[in-house]
Amino acid sequence: MSDTSKRGFASMDEDKQREIASKGGHAAHEKGTAHEFTSEEAREAGRKGGEAVSQDREHMAEIGSKGGKSSHKGSKSKQENESADDNEEKGTRGGTPEQHSKAGKQSHKNK
């Protein structure tokens, strides 16, 4: 365990940090020195954030799996859903886990 100080902004709980940061933001706007993003700057920041998130393969696999399960639930009859649920438990829904992993790795090569 590292010997860290119990003082300073970084050691505060998140709510206290937000409160202090918010005050600084409001003050900067009142003073006229706050940065206002243009739509192009906001677009670029969003693109960079998306790239950073997509580098986390485990996270992307998790959200992809949730999306796939969600999109298939409402489109089938009850009997078809039960059959699909059985296949999911066996890891055979739409291919093996190894096939899914390989496909996921290949999809990131084109970016």
C-alpha positions as CSV (number, residue, x, y, z in Angstrom):
1,M,0.0,0.0,0.0
2,S,1.4,3.4,-0.9
3,D,1.9,6.2,1.6
4,T,-0.4,8.9,0.2
5,S,-1.5,12.1,1.7
6,K,-5.0,12.6,3.2
7,R,-5.0,16.1,1.8
8,G,-5.8,17.7,-1.5
9,F,-8.3,17.7,-4.3
10,A,-7.6,14.1,-5.4
11,S,-8.2,12.7,-2.0
12,M,-11.7,14.2,-1.7
13,D,-14.8,12.1,-2.4
14,E,-16.2,12.5,-5.9
15,D,-19.2,14.6,-4.8
16,K,-17.0,17.2,-3.1
17,Q,-14.7,17.3,-6.2
18,R,-17.7,17.9,-8.4
19,E,-19.0,20.7,-6.2
20,I,-15.7,22.5,-6.2
21,A,-15.1,22.0,-9.9
22,S,-18.6,23.3,-10.6
23,K,-17.9,26.5,-8.7
24,G,-14.8,27.0,-10.8
25,G,-16.8,26.5,-14.0
26,H,-19.5,28.9,-12.9
27,A,-16.9,31.5,-12.0
28,A,-15.1,31.2,-15.3
29,H,-18.4,31.7,-17.2
30,E,-19.2,34.8,-15.2
31,K,-15.8,36.2,-15.8
32,G,-16.0,35.4,-19.5
33,T,-12.9,33.2,-19.6
34,A,-14.6,29.8,-19.9
35,H,-13.9,27.8,-23.0
36,E,-17.0,27.3,-25.2
37,F,-16.6,24.3,-27.6
38,T,-17.5,24.8,-31.2
39,S,-19.4,22.0,-32.8
40,E,-16.2,20.9,-34.6
41,E,-14.3,20.7,-31.3
42,A,-17.1,18.8,-29.7
43,R,-17.2,16.3,-32.6
44,E,-13.4,15.8,-32.4
45,A,-13.6,15.2,-28.6
46,G,-16.4,12.7,-29.1
47,R,-14.4,10.9,-31.8
48,K,-11.4,10.6,-29.5
49,G,-13.5,9.4,-26.6
50,G,-15.1,6.7,-28.8
51,E,-11.7,5.6,-30.0
52,A,-10.4,5.3,-26.4
53,V,-13.5,3.3,-25.3
54,S,-13.3,1.0,-28.3
55,Q,-9.7,0.0,-27.3
56,D,-11.1,-1.8,-24.3
57,R,-12.0,-5.1,-26.0
58,E,-13.5,-6.6,-22.9
59,H,-15.9,-3.7,-22.4
60,M,-16.9,-3.7,-26.1
61,A,-17.6,-7.4,-26.0
62,E,-19.7,-7.0,-23.0
63,I,-21.9,-4.2,-24.5
64,G,-22.1,-6.0,-27.8
65,S,-23.4,-9.1,-26.1
66,K,-26.0,-7.1,-24.1
67,G,-27.1,-5.4,-27.3
68,G,-27.4,-8.6,-29.2
69,K,-29.4,-10.3,-26.4
70,S,-31.7,-7.2,-26.1
71,S,-32.4,-7.0,-29.8
72,H,-33.3,-10.6,-30.2
73,K,-35.6,-10.9,-27.2
74,G,-38.6,-9.1,-28.7
75,S,-38.4,-10.5,-32.2
76,K,-39.1,-14.2,-31.5
77,S,-41.9,-16.3,-30.2
78,K,-41.7,-17.6,-26.6
79,Q,-40.7,-21.1,-27.9
80,E,-38.0,-19.7,-30.1
81,N,-36.7,-17.5,-27.2
82,E,-36.5,-20.5,-24.9
83,S,-34.6,-22.4,-27.5
84,A,-32.2,-19.4,-28.0
85,D,-31.8,-19.2,-24.2
86,D,-30.8,-22.9,-24.1
87,N,-28.2,-22.2,-26.9
88,E,-26.8,-19.2,-25.1
89,E,-26.2,-21.3,-22.0
90,K,-24.3,-23.7,-24.1
91,G,-22.3,-20.9,-25.7
92,T,-23.5,-21.9,-29.2
93,R,-25.7,-18.9,-30.1
94,G,-24.5,-17.6,-33.4
95,G,-21.2,-19.4,-33.2
96,T,-18.7,-20.5,-30.6
97,P,-17.1,-18.1,-28.2
98,E,-13.8,-18.7,-30.1
99,Q,-15.5,-17.6,-33.3
100,H,-16.9,-14.5,-31.6
101,S,-13.5,-13.6,-30.2
102,K,-11.9,-14.0,-33.6
103,A,-14.5,-11.9,-35.3
104,G,-14.2,-9.2,-32.7
105,K,-10.4,-9.0,-33.1
106,Q,-10.8,-8.8,-36.9
107,S,-13.3,-6.0,-36.7
108,H,-10.8,-3.8,-34.9
109,K,-8.1,-4.3,-37.6
110,N,-9.9,-2.1,-40.1
111,K,-9.9,1.0,-37.9
